[in-house]
Each structure stands twice: as structure tokens, then as C-alpha cells.
Amino acid sequence: MVTVVMLLLLFSILGMALLATTMNSMKQSSSEVKSQSAYYIAESGATLKLQEVEKAATDLAQDTSLSQVLFYRELEKSVLSASSGNQLIPEDFSNFELQQGEQPQAKVTTELVKVNADTGSREYQIVSKGIIGGRERTVSMPLTLNYTEGGGFVMPKNLGVYAKSRMVLTNGTVNGDIIMDNPAPQVLEIDGDPTINGKVYVPANSNGNVFKFDKNQQWWFDQKKPMVEKGGHTQEMVLPPFPTPFPSYPMMANQQVSKDKNTHDFIKDGNINITSYIAPNATIKLDQNTQAKAINFASDYKLTFDIGNKDVSLVVDSISGQGHLDVVSTNGARLTLYVRNNISIKGNLNKSGGQDLFVYLGPSPDAANPKTMVSTSYAEFNASLYASDANIEIVDSAGFTGQLITGGKSIKVSGGTSAKSDSTVVYAPNATVELVGSGKLYGAVVSNVFKMNGGASVDSTDVDLSEGPFFEETGDEPQVSVDSGAALEQ
């Protein structure tokens, strides 16, 4: 009996020892599983954040108007971690499946580590802490992002006025952002009571002292509190290529019209004459590229070019007189009009509207005395115009629709003029652009010097320069690349 009791005691001790060992092994195994799970959760958190950065960068690169500075600024607003004091506030990722009834969690921070001045690329670090069942493991992942601006001509979003050198706002309103591309101090002069409904952007190397004003104007700053921000635009505003020389096409054939036994040389020796009661409302069907000399008007007579559904070009020496020129088209066809000398028409140009007339105005014979194109009275100018070096005046109550581009030194919009369409832009990087009286422009202005007075206003609408032929296919799309390293345990 004693032997049996001793054997039972021995086996009990051995059984308890074996049970303790087994339970300890199970605890260690469970702890190891949770530790390994915490590592994989941390790695998954870093990967999810990487995917978020890649998507945000790709989506943002669709906006071709963004400079490199603005691209990184907008991206980092959405992907970098906020901070409290010197501590980054982690982003929680908890959309993982339950493991043994416990919810895995990853706490992820993203911070900017380095800006490469040579290439413009930026280096970031993603740090992810995986947590489950009281176990924590942390990994870090390096990330390099490079953004290359598009090579084409793009207009910044919400642009009201761009000025290369300086700006003078006496009165009037700019509904949109202002870009001053001159880092010198006091390049934006304030006098009177102008209104700026937008930000004022200055170059990154500006000292921020952008405004020039008399001490009596301090009230304006106290009330209006204009917002000034550095950076935001790095693209140089330059003129697109101008076609030189103009193309050469066959000359129009002579044509006569008759009425009441009288005849009129409607087209003679290349001249189109809308000068007789016999053909007061003439129509010319253009189905091929052609050339003429002068288009002459008189007595408010009208000439219509019917181009059907085919893009065609017409080269002429000049358009002058009192009358109206119109274009009729279908299916988005457009007429490209090359004018060697000048347009001095006292009447409407394409009153029927639409985006079917584009005009190239050739260089002045004497560069020291550039030509001036004037649109006056109640005439409408519904076309996009690219003048090589002409100065432009749109005065009284004239209307303008389209892109107005010139390499000239002066553009003046005054009186009750209204320039309005979805793509209206005054693009004159070499010119002093003046809006006076009650002149209004809906779109954007690019100038060397900008001046505004009276009740004039600029109402910003986003402009797509590719809608006209002048800026078509002028560059590449922006490029963005995201490179990441392996996630390594800290």
C-alpha cells in the first residue's frame, strides 16, 4: 500500500509538471502568434498608407494647372500627419478582421523627411505600429515622391489677374486670386477702395512686403485684410508660337452678282467687295483653304462665310469699312482667318457667336510703331484673336468673347465693355492691361502691368487654353512617380 501511494504521488507530481509545462508552452505560443500578428498588422498599416499616398498623388496630378509648389502643398495637406506640440498624431487603421475575438489596430504617422533642392523630389517616412492583445510591433517605410510639371501652357485655377511686373488697383473688383510674379517690394499699389475676393500670391523669395500705399490708405488694409501667400506659381507665362509666315493658298476667283439689270463685282482681283445694294447680305461657301486680298465693307452690309462641317483657313490682307462679318458652321467646324495687315471694321465680327472663328493678326510693318486694333460702339467681337504685336482697344459698349492674345504692349478695356464666355482670357504677358470705367471681364488676365479703375471688374472663371488653336498641343502632361522601400522593424 505504501508503495502504491508513493507511485500515485510520483505520477501526480509528474502529471502536474507536464501540465504546467504544456500550459506554459501554450502561453508562449499564443504570445508568439500575437507578436507575429502585430508585425503583420504594422506592415499592413504602412502598405495601406502607401496606397493612400499613391492615389492622392495620381488624382492631384490630373490638375494640369498645378505648379510643383502647389502640388506638394495640396498633397501634404491630405496625407501628412497633424501634430500636437512635437508629437505627430497617428491615423488609426482598424478595418482588419477579428483575430481570436480581438480587434487588430494599426496606428500610422507620415512625415516629410527631406526636400531635394536639385530635383524637387521629396522624401517621406511612414511609421506604423501594429497592436493586438497587448502586443505591439513597429515598422517604418521610406517613400520618395517626384512631381514634374507639364510642359504646356496652363492657367492656374481661380486666377483673376496675373502681373509679371506690377499692379495698380485704384477701384474696381477682382473676384479671384492675384499672382504677382515680381519678388521686389511694393509692386501692388492700392489707391481708393478696390476689392480683392481671393488670395494674393507672391514669389517664394519675396519678403512679403508686396503692397504700396499712402498712409491715408491704412484703413483699407484694416478693413479688407488681404491674404498674402508665398509660392504657388512657378510657370513662366510666355506667348505660344505664332505662325510665320502665313500659309499660301489659291486666290479666290472673280465673281459678279446682278440685280435690276445692274451688276456688281462681288469678288474681283482677289478683293471681296461688300459695298453695293446689289449684294447687301452676301454668303460665300468655303469648302477649301483659300486666299483673298482685302475684304471691303460699306453701309452696314453683311458678309457670311458658310464653312459647313469642315475646318478651313482663309488668308486676307485686311478687313475694313462699315459692315458685319459672320461665320456659319456645323458639327464644331471652325474658320481660321489669317489677316496680314489690320482689322478696322466698324460693325460686328461673328455676331452669331460660337467658337468657330479664330483670327491671327500679322506683325506690324514697323515694329517701333505697332498697329492698333479697335473694337468700338456696340459692336460684338465673337472670336479668339492672336495678334503678333498689335495693341488692342475694346471701348464703349463693345462685347468680346474668346481668347484675346497679343505680343503687343497695350490692351485697354473701357466703358461698358463686357468680355464674357467660358474661355475668355486676356493673355498679354508683355502688355499693360487697363480696365477702366465699367468694363467687365469674365475669365482671367495675364499681363506685364495691370491697372484697374472705376467700376471695372474681373470675375474669375477657370480657363482651358486648349479650347482654341493657339495653345493646342504645346507640351506634355504632368508626371508623378512614387517609390517606396521595404517596411523594416524599428
C-alpha positions as CSV (number, residue, x, y, z in Angstrom):
1,M,0.0,0.0,0.0
2,V,2.8,2.4,0.9
3,T,4.4,1.6,-2.5
4,V,1.2,2.2,-4.4
5,V,0.7,5.6,-2.6
6,M,4.2,6.6,-3.4
7,L,3.8,5.7,-7.0
8,L,0.5,7.7,-7.2
9,L,2.2,10.7,-5.6
10,L,5.1,10.4,-8.1
11,F,2.8,10.2,-11.1
12,S,0.7,13.1,-9.8
13,I,3.8,15.3,-9.4
14,L,5.0,14.3,-12.9
15,G,1.5,15.0,-14.4
16,M,1.3,18.4,-12.7
17,A,4.8,19.2,-14.0
18,L,3.8,18.1,-17.5
19,L,0.6,20.1,-17.4
20,A,2.5,23.2,-16.2
21,T,5.0,22.8,-19.0
22,T,2.2,22.4,-21.6
23,M,0.3,25.4,-20.3
24,N,3.5,27.5,-20.4
25,S,4.2,26.4,-23.9
26,M,0.7,27.3,-25.0
27,K,1.1,30.7,-23.4
28,Q,4.4,31.2,-25.2
29,S,2.9,30.0,-28.5
30,S,-0.1,32.4,-28.1
31,S,2.2,35.3,-27.3
32,E,4.4,34.5,-30.3
33,V,1.4,34.3,-32.6
34,K,0.2,37.7,-31.3
35,S,3.6,39.2,-31.7
36,Q,3.9,37.9,-35.2
37,S,0.3,39.2,-35.9
38,A,1.3,42.6,-34.6
39,Y,4.2,42.8,-37.0
40,Y,1.9,41.8,-40.0
41,I,-0.7,44.4,-38.9
42,A,2.0,47.1,-38.7
43,E,3.2,46.1,-42.2
44,S,-0.4,46.2,-43.5
45,G,-0.9,49.7,-42.0
46,A,2.2,51.0,-43.8
47,T,1.0,49.5,-47.1
48,L,-2.5,50.9,-46.7
49,K,-1.0,54.4,-46.1
50,L,1.3,54.0,-49.2
51,Q,-1.7,53.2,-51.3
52,E,-3.5,56.2,-50.0
53,V,-0.5,58.5,-50.9
54,E,-0.2,57.0,-54.4
55,K,-3.9,57.5,-55.1
56,A,-3.9,61.1,-53.8
57,A,-0.8,62.0,-55.8
58,T,-2.2,60.4,-59.0
59,D,-5.6,62.2,-58.6
60,L,-3.9,65.5,-57.9
61,A,-1.7,65.2,-61.0
62,Q,-4.8,65.3,-63.1
63,D,-5.0,69.1,-62.4
64,T,-2.5,70.3,-65.0
65,S,-2.6,73.8,-63.7
66,L,-0.7,72.9,-60.5
67,S,2.9,74.1,-60.2
68,Q,5.3,71.9,-58.3
69,V,5.0,74.0,-55.2
70,L,1.2,73.8,-55.2
71,F,1.2,70.1,-56.0
72,Y,3.2,69.2,-52.9
73,R,1.3,71.7,-50.8
74,E,-2.1,70.2,-51.7
75,L,-0.8,66.7,-51.4
76,E,0.7,67.1,-48.0
77,K,-2.5,68.7,-46.7
78,S,-4.2,65.4,-47.1
79,V,-1.5,62.8,-46.4
80,L,0.8,64.1,-43.8
81,S,0.1,63.6,-40.1
82,A,-1.1,66.5,-38.0
83,S,1.0,67.4,-34.9
84,S,0.4,68.4,-31.4
85,G,3.4,70.1,-29.9
86,N,6.3,68.0,-31.0
87,Q,4.2,64.8,-31.4
88,L,2.6,63.5,-34.6
89,I,-1.0,62.5,-34.3
90,P,-1.3,58.9,-35.7
91,E,-4.0,57.9,-38.1
92,D,-6.0,54.8,-37.0
93,F,-6.5,51.8,-39.3
94,S,-8.8,49.2,-37.7
95,N,-10.6,47.7,-40.7
96,F,-9.0,44.3,-40.1
97,E,-10.7,41.0,-39.4
98,L,-11.0,39.9,-35.8
99,Q,-8.4,37.5,-34.5
100,Q,-9.5,35.2,-31.7
101,G,-12.1,37.8,-30.7
102,E,-9.7,40.7,-30.6
103,Q,-9.6,43.7,-33.0
104,P,-6.2,44.4,-34.6
105,Q,-5.3,48.0,-35.0
106,A,-2.5,50.0,-36.8
107,K,-1.5,53.5,-35.8
108,V,0.3,55.2,-38.7
109,T,2.1,58.5,-39.0
110,T,3.5,60.1,-42.1
111,E,6.1,62.9,-42.1
112,L,8.2,64.9,-44.5
113,V,11.9,64.0,-44.1
114,K,13.8,65.8,-46.8
115,V,13.3,68.1,-49.8
116,N,15.8,67.6,-52.6
117,A,16.6,71.0,-54.0
118,D,18.2,69.7,-57.2
119,T,15.4,67.5,-58.4
120,G,12.4,68.9,-56.5
121,S,11.5,65.4,-55.2
122,R,10.5,64.9,-51.6
123,E,11.3,62.0,-49.2
124,Y,8.7,60.9,-46.5
125,Q,8.7,58.3,-43.8
126,I,5.7,56.1,-42.9
127,V,5.8,54.7,-39.4
128,S,3.2,52.0,-38.5
129,K,2.6,50.5,-35.1
130,G,0.6,47.2,-35.1
131,I,-1.4,46.4,-31.9
132,I,-3.3,43.2,-30.9
133,G,-3.9,41.7,-27.5
134,G,-1.5,44.0,-25.7
135,R,1.4,43.2,-28.1
136,E,2.9,46.0,-30.2
137,R,5.4,46.0,-33.1
138,T,6.5,48.9,-35.2
139,V,7.8,49.2,-38.8
140,S,9.0,52.2,-40.9
141,M,8.8,52.6,-44.7
142,P,10.7,55.2,-46.7
143,L,8.9,56.9,-49.5
144,T,10.2,59.1,-52.3
145,L,7.8,61.2,-54.5
146,N,8.7,63.2,-57.6
147,Y,6.3,65.5,-59.5
148,T,7.2,67.1,-62.8
149,E,5.1,69.9,-64.1
150,G,3.5,69.6,-67.6
151,G,5.3,71.4,-70.4
152,G,2.3,73.0,-71.9
153,F,0.5,76.3,-71.2
154,V,-1.9,76.1,-68.3
155,M,-3.8,78.7,-66.3
156,P,-3.8,78.5,-62.5
157,K,-7.2,77.6,-61.0
158,N,-9.3,80.6,-59.7
159,L,-6.9,83.1,-61.4
160,G,-8.3,86.6,-61.6
161,V,-5.2,88.6,-62.6
162,Y,-1.5,87.7,-63.2
163,A,1.0,90.5,-63.4
164,K,4.6,90.0,-64.2
165,S,5.9,93.4,-63.1
166,R,3.4,95.4,-61.1
167,M,-0.3,96.2,-60.5
168,V,-2.3,99.4,-59.7
169,L,-5.7,99.0,-58.2
170,T,-7.5,102.3,-57.8
171,N,-11.0,101.0,-57.6
172,G,-13.0,98.1,-59.0
173,T,-13.2,94.4,-58.0
174,V,-11.1,91.3,-58.6
175,N,-13.1,88.2,-57.9
176,G,-10.4,85.6,-57.9
177,D,-6.7,85.2,-57.0
178,I,-4.0,87.6,-57.8
179,I,-0.5,86.4,-58.8
180,M,2.4,88.9,-58.6
181,D,5.4,87.4,-60.3
182,N,7.9,90.1,-59.1
183,P,9.7,89.4,-55.8
184,A,10.5,93.1,-55.4
185,P,8.7,95.0,-52.6
186,Q,5.7,97.3,-53.1
187,V,4.7,96.0,-56.6
188,L,1.0,96.1,-55.9
189,E,-0.2,99.7,-55.5
190,I,-3.5,100.4,-53.7
191,D,-5.3,103.7,-54.1
192,G,-9.0,104.3,-53.5
193,D,-11.2,101.4,-52.5
194,P,-10.6,98.3,-54.6
195,T,-11.9,94.8,-53.6
196,I,-9.9,91.6,-53.8
197,N,-12.0,88.5,-53.3
198,G,-9.2,86.0,-53.3
199,K,-5.6,85.4,-52.2
200,V,-2.5,87.4,-53.3
201,Y,0.3,85.1,-54.3
202,V,3.9,86.3,-54.3
203,P,7.1,84.5,-55.3
204,A,8.8,82.3,-52.7
205,N,11.8,84.6,-52.5
206,S,9.6,87.7,-51.8
207,N,10.0,89.5,-48.5
208,G,6.2,89.7,-48.3
209,N,6.1,93.5,-48.4
210,V,4.0,93.4,-51.6
211,F,1.7,96.4,-51.1
212,K,2.4,100.1,-51.9
213,F,0.1,102.6,-50.4
214,D,-0.2,106.1,-48.8
215,K,-0.5,106.3,-45.1
216,N,-4.1,107.5,-45.6
217,Q,-4.9,104.1,-47.1
218,Q,-4.2,102.2,-43.8
219,W,-8.0,102.0,-43.2
220,W,-8.3,99.8,-46.4
221,F,-5.9,97.2,-45.0
222,D,-7.6,97.2,-41.6
223,Q,-11.0,96.6,-43.2
224,K,-10.1,94.4,-46.2
225,K,-7.3,92.3,-44.6
226,P,-5.9,91.0,-47.9
227,M,-4.5,87.4,-47.7
228,V,-0.9,87.1,-48.9
229,E,0.7,83.8,-49.5
230,K,4.2,82.9,-50.8
231,G,4.8,80.5,-53.6
232,G,2.1,78.8,-55.6
233,H,3.1,79.6,-59.2
234,T,6.4,78.7,-61.0
235,Q,5.4,78.5,-64.7
236,E,6.7,81.3,-66.9
237,M,3.9,83.0,-68.8
238,V,5.1,83.2,-72.4
239,L,3.4,83.6,-75.8
240,P,2.6,80.5,-77.8
241,P,4.3,80.1,-81.2
242,F,3.0,82.5,-83.9
243,P,2.7,81.2,-87.5
244,T,5.3,82.9,-89.6
245,P,5.0,83.2,-92.5
246,F,1.3,82.8,-93.0
247,P,0.3,79.9,-95.3
248,S,-0.2,80.4,-99.0
249,Y,-3.4,79.2,-100.8
250,P,-5.0,79.7,-104.2
251,M,-6.6,83.1,-104.8
252,M,-10.4,83.4,-104.9
253,A,-11.9,83.5,-108.4
254,N,-13.7,86.6,-109.7
255,Q,-17.5,86.6,-109.2
256,Q,-20.3,89.0,-110.2
257,V,-23.8,89.4,-108.9
258,S,-26.7,91.0,-110.7
259,K,-29.9,92.8,-109.7
260,D,-32.3,95.0,-111.6
261,K,-30.1,94.7,-114.7
262,N,-27.2,96.1,-112.7
263,T,-24.1,94.1,-111.9
264,H,-21.6,94.3,-109.1
265,D,-18.1,92.9,-108.9
266,F,-18.6,91.0,-105.7
267,I,-15.1,89.4,-106.0
268,K,-12.6,91.0,-108.3
269,D,-8.8,90.5,-108.4
270,G,-8.9,88.9,-105.0
271,N,-10.9,91.7,-103.4
272,I,-14.2,90.9,-101.7
273,N,-16.4,93.9,-102.0
274,I,-19.5,94.1,-99.8
275,T,-20.2,97.6,-100.9
276,S,-23.3,97.5,-103.1
277,Y,-27.1,97.3,-102.5
278,I,-27.0,94.5,-105.1
279,A,-25.3,92.2,-102.5
280,P,-26.1,93.6,-99.1
281,N,-26.1,90.2,-97.4
282,A,-23.7,88.0,-99.3
283,T,-22.7,84.5,-98.5
284,I,-19.5,82.7,-99.6
285,K,-19.3,79.0,-99.2
286,L,-15.8,77.9,-98.1
287,D,-15.1,74.2,-98.5
288,Q,-11.3,74.5,-99.0
289,N,-8.4,76.7,-97.9
290,T,-8.2,79.9,-99.9
291,Q,-6.8,83.4,-100.1
292,A,-8.1,86.9,-100.8
293,K,-6.8,90.4,-100.7
294,A,-9.0,93.0,-99.0
295,I,-12.5,92.5,-97.6
296,N,-14.2,95.8,-98.0
297,F,-17.5,96.8,-96.3
298,A,-19.8,99.8,-96.7
299,S,-23.3,100.8,-95.4
300,D,-23.6,98.2,-92.7
301,Y,-23.8,95.4,-95.3
302,K,-23.0,91.8,-94.2
303,L,-20.8,89.0,-95.4
304,T,-21.3,85.4,-94.2
305,F,-18.7,82.6,-94.6
306,D,-20.5,79.3,-94.7
307,I,-17.9,76.6,-93.9
308,G,-20.3,73.7,-93.3
309,N,-18.8,70.9,-91.2
310,K,-15.2,71.3,-92.4
311,D,-12.3,73.2,-90.8
312,V,-10.9,75.7,-93.4
313,S,-8.5,78.6,-93.5
314,L,-8.7,82.0,-95.2
315,V,-5.7,84.3,-95.7
316,V,-6.5,88.0,-96.4
317,D,-4.6,91.3,-96.4
318,S,-7.1,93.4,-94.5
319,I,-10.7,93.8,-93.3
320,S,-12.1,97.3,-93.3
321,G,-15.2,99.5,-93.6
322,Q,-18.6,99.7,-92.0
323,G,-20.3,96.3,-92.1
324,H,-20.5,92.9,-90.5
325,L,-18.7,89.6,-90.9
326,D,-20.2,86.4,-89.8
327,V,-19.4,82.7,-89.8
328,V,-21.9,79.8,-90.1
329,S,-20.7,76.3,-89.2
330,T,-21.9,72.8,-88.1
331,N,-20.5,70.0,-86.0
332,G,-17.9,72.1,-84.4
333,A,-16.1,73.2,-87.6
334,R,-14.1,76.4,-87.4
335,L,-12.7,79.1,-89.7
336,T,-9.1,80.2,-89.1
337,L,-8.6,83.7,-90.5
338,Y,-5.1,85.0,-91.2
339,V,-5.0,88.8,-91.5
340,R,-1.7,90.2,-92.7
341,N,-2.3,93.9,-92.1
342,N,-5.2,95.0,-89.9
343,I,-8.9,94.7,-88.9
344,S,-10.6,98.1,-88.9
345,I,-14.3,97.0,-89.2
346,K,-17.0,99.3,-87.8
347,G,-19.5,96.6,-87.0
348,N,-19.9,93.1,-85.7
349,L,-17.4,90.3,-86.1
350,N,-19.2,86.9,-85.9
351,K,-22.3,88.2,-84.1
352,S,-23.9,84.8,-84.2
353,G,-21.3,83.7,-81.7
354,G,-19.9,80.3,-81.1
355,Q,-16.4,79.0,-81.0
356,D,-16.0,78.8,-84.8
357,L,-13.8,81.8,-85.7
358,F,-10.1,82.1,-84.8
359,V,-8.0,85.1,-86.1
360,Y,-4.3,85.5,-86.5
361,L,-3.3,89.2,-86.9
362,G,0.1,89.6,-88.6
363,P,3.1,91.6,-87.4
364,S,3.3,95.4,-87.9
365,P,5.4,96.7,-90.8
366,D,7.2,99.0,-88.4
367,A,7.9,97.3,-85.1
368,A,8.6,100.7,-83.5
369,N,5.1,101.8,-84.4
370,P,2.8,98.8,-83.8
371,K,-0.7,98.7,-85.3
372,T,-3.7,99.1,-83.1
373,M,-6.9,97.1,-83.4
374,V,-10.0,98.9,-82.1
375,S,-13.5,97.5,-81.4
376,T,-15.9,100.3,-80.7
377,S,-19.5,101.3,-80.2
378,Y,-21.9,98.4,-79.7
379,A,-20.0,96.0,-81.9
380,E,-19.5,92.4,-80.9
381,F,-16.3,90.5,-81.4
382,N,-17.1,86.9,-81.0
383,A,-13.8,85.3,-82.0
384,S,-10.5,84.3,-80.5
385,L,-7.7,86.6,-81.6
386,Y,-3.9,86.2,-81.6
387,A,-2.1,89.4,-82.6
388,S,1.6,89.2,-83.2
389,D,2.4,92.7,-81.8
390,A,-0.8,94.8,-82.1
391,N,-2.2,97.0,-79.3
392,I,-5.9,96.3,-78.6
393,E,-8.7,98.7,-77.6
394,I,-12.2,97.5,-76.7
395,V,-14.1,100.5,-75.8
396,D,-17.6,102.0,-75.3
397,S,-20.1,99.1,-75.0
398,A,-18.4,96.6,-77.3
399,G,-18.7,92.9,-76.5
400,F,-15.9,90.3,-76.7
401,T,-15.9,86.5,-76.4
402,G,-13.0,84.2,-76.7
403,Q,-9.2,84.3,-76.2
404,L,-7.5,87.6,-76.7
405,I,-3.8,87.1,-77.0
406,T,-1.2,89.6,-78.1
407,G,2.5,90.2,-78.0
408,G,1.8,94.0,-78.1
409,K,2.4,96.5,-75.3
410,S,-1.1,97.7,-74.5
411,I,-4.7,96.4,-74.1
412,K,-7.4,98.8,-72.9
413,V,-10.9,97.6,-72.0
414,S,-13.2,100.5,-71.1
415,G,-16.7,101.9,-71.0
416,G,-19.5,99.3,-70.6
417,T,-17.5,96.6,-72.4
418,S,-18.3,93.1,-71.4
419,A,-15.9,90.3,-72.2
420,K,-17.6,87.0,-71.4
421,S,-17.5,83.3,-72.2
422,D,-16.3,80.1,-70.5
423,S,-12.9,80.5,-72.1
424,T,-12.4,84.3,-72.1
425,V,-8.9,85.2,-71.3
426,V,-6.8,88.3,-71.9
427,Y,-3.3,86.9,-72.4
428,A,-0.7,89.6,-72.9
429,P,2.4,88.9,-70.9
430,N,4.3,91.9,-72.5
431,A,1.5,94.5,-72.2
432,T,0.0,97.0,-69.8
433,V,-3.7,95.8,-69.5
434,E,-6.1,98.5,-68.3
435,L,-9.7,98.0,-67.2
436,V,-11.4,101.4,-66.7
437,G,-14.9,102.7,-66.4
438,S,-17.4,99.9,-66.0
439,G,-15.5,97.4,-68.2
440,K,-16.0,93.8,-67.1
441,L,-14.1,90.7,-67.9
442,Y,-15.2,87.2,-67.1
443,G,-12.3,84.9,-67.2
444,A,-8.7,85.7,-66.4
445,V,-6.0,88.3,-67.2
446,V,-2.3,87.7,-67.8
447,S,-0.3,90.9,-68.1
448,N,3.0,92.6,-67.5
449,V,1.4,95.6,-65.8
450,F,-2.3,95.6,-64.7
451,K,-4.3,98.7,-63.9
452,M,-8.0,98.9,-62.8
453,N,-10.2,101.9,-62.1
454,G,-13.8,102.9,-61.8
455,G,-16.4,100.2,-61.6
456,A,-14.3,97.7,-63.6
457,S,-14.2,94.1,-62.5
458,V,-12.6,90.8,-63.3
459,D,-14.7,87.7,-62.4
460,S,-12.5,84.6,-62.4
461,T,-13.7,81.5,-64.4
462,D,-11.4,78.6,-64.9
463,V,-9.9,78.8,-68.4
464,D,-8.9,75.9,-70.6
465,L,-6.4,77.4,-73.1
466,S,-6.5,74.2,-75.2
467,E,-10.1,75.2,-76.4
468,G,-8.5,77.4,-79.0
469,P,-5.9,76.6,-81.7
470,F,-3.2,78.9,-80.2
471,F,-2.2,76.7,-77.3
472,E,-3.1,73.3,-78.7
473,E,-0.5,70.5,-78.1
474,T,2.1,72.8,-76.7
475,G,3.5,70.4,-74.1
476,D,3.4,67.2,-72.1
477,E,1.2,66.2,-69.2
478,P,2.5,66.4,-65.7
479,Q,4.3,63.3,-64.4
480,V,4.2,61.8,-60.9
481,S,6.2,58.9,-59.5
482,V,6.1,57.2,-56.1
483,D,8.9,54.9,-55.0
484,S,8.9,53.1,-51.7
485,G,11.4,50.9,-49.8
486,A,10.8,47.8,-47.7
487,A,9.0,48.1,-44.3
488,L,11.6,47.5,-41.7
489,E,11.0,46.9,-38.0
490,Q,12.2,49.6,-35.7
